[in-house]
Amino acid sequence: MTEVLVYVDHADGVVRKPTLELLTLARRIGEPVAVALGDGAGDTASTLAEHGAVRVLTHVAPEYGQYLVVPKVDALQAAYEQVSPAAVLVPSTAEGKEIAARLALRIGSGIITDAVDLEAGEAGPVATQSVLAASYTTTSRVSKGTPVITVKPNSAAVEAVRAAGAVEALNVTFSDQATGTKITSRTPRESTGRPELTEAAIVVSGGRGVNGAENFAIIEALADSFGAAVGASRAAVDAGWYPHTHQVGQTGKTVSPRLYVAVGISGAIQHRAGMQTSKTIVAVNKDAEAPIFDLVDYGVVGDLFDVVPQLTEDVIARK
Ligand code: FAD
């Protein structure tokens, strides 16, 4: 059976969920071979094996932590040359997309970014994308070279399937450009204890209707009752009520959670672009004509200051 390379996104050996989703999708095309780089790479092996990786190629070197993406591209190219895979799958993070694009250029392949689904096809993997501010859903496949595909978080359910997950050392020679851009400092963001916005299974977002930074406590309380991440519309971010890192939309982050709750958000096309592929969408808005209601699975017409605290209480009571 053909093998599919899966680039592993991990933090000191803890595999991030989007990589586990990639393993599920990779199994539709062939046998997943994971590529884990940097400190803790070997620690990822058991988790990857529990999610279907037949092999785990690892390489540890200080370059991965000290320089921007090129050392990782060098390593992924080395894995590509070693495995001759049917496809290369990379998580659609900012870094993942840069790695994938550079790899595709080097190996002369076509690339598909931000896929939301992936199936095996007769002429190669077929990727589904949501394009043009989420106005269209397209399917496409790479017609030149080995497909390099980045997949958005929450695009597939994680499946636990045990495979051998044999750890093998990857032989990597860094290119001249590998040490071109050095990381001089890192500032970890203060942790809120909530999941990362783009990876969260549930996102609760507030918009202009929230009417003030202090009122975002209502949004956070609902998010915490669900174990969700907090998002915001650009109107709320521009007003200074919530940090820009939480903006959802065309000029913010793209999320694709199982459940997206839009509170006091009208549903402008630029906001939709960042959340339209969510599996279930719920909106709370006092205007029954708000465009967000064209998009929702469940809508509540009402004042968010009445509805959201009741919803939070209800969620807590059902736990
Ligand atoms: P509004 O459109 O003002 O809607 C507020 C909603 O709250 C209304 O529907 C109202 O009925 C409701 N409401 C008010 N009070 C209550 C209450 N008490 N209870 C219940 N409901 C209430 N926007 C983004 O979000 N993300 C982006 O990335 C983004 N990128 C953009 C890029 C460009 C180039 C441009 C031009 C615009 C972009 N925008 C983006 C802005 C976008 O066009 C909208 O202006 C913005 O999304 C509106 O935010 P909102 O829905 O919170 O505010």
Boltz pocket constraint, residues with backbone or C-beta under 6 A from the ligand:
constraints:
  - pocket:
      binder: B
      contacts: [[A, 206], [A, 207], [A, 208], [A, 209], [A, 210], [A, 232], [A, 233], [A, 234], [A, 235], [A, 236], [A, 247], [A, 248], [A, 249], [A, 250], [A, 251], [A, 252], [A, 253], [A, 263], [A, 264], [A, 265], [A, 266], [A, 267], [A, 268], [A, 269], [A, 270], [A, 271], [A, 274], [A, 284], [A, 285], [A, 286], [A, 287], [A, 290], [A, 302], [A, 303], [A, 304], [A, 305]]
      max_distance: 6.0
